[in-house]
Amino acid sequence: MVPTEIISPTFKKERYPCPFYGFNIAMMGALMDIDGNGCALKVGSFSPCQMEAYQKQTPDWRKCPFNSESNRDAIEKIIQKCTIYPNEFFPAGAKSWKGMPLDVWVGYVMGQGEARQ
């Protein structure tokens, strides 16, 4: 599928350059925005960002211990299969939202500047 539609956030929210920071994994591959320091890659109960909580570093996917060659295939599967629900993209006035593909979010939050779906 070739992305065609550019979608924009309905409000500005500062984000770290990590597509998994501030989210928790929910049922059926949904990554839900928790407005906190959660890491969606830590399955199970809420888990804070390892970089921030334990290493006292600013969250950055390019430096994250989970972003490793040994995890590459698993991360790619997650990116291709999951839907993410960042609060700033929830359509104004809508009662529900289908979310956005995680790969679209990755491009947006990692600095490509726009979300295309």
KAVENFEN-V590988 format. One record per helix or strand of 2 or more residues. SS is the DSSP state (helix for helix, strand for strand). FROM is the first residue (numbers start at 0). TO is the last residue. If there is no record, write none. Layout:
# KAVENFEN-V590988
ss:SS from:FROM to:TO
ss:SS from:FROM to:TO
This chain:
# KAVENFEN-V590988
ss:strand from:5 to:6
ss:strand from:22 to:24
ss:helix from:26 to:28
ss:strand from:29 to:32
ss:strand from:37 to:38
ss:helix from:49 to:52
ss:helix from:60 to:62
ss:helix from:68 to:80
ss:strand from:82 to:84
ss:helix from:86 to:88
ss:strand from:99 to:100
ss:helix from:101 to:111
ss:strand from:114 to:115
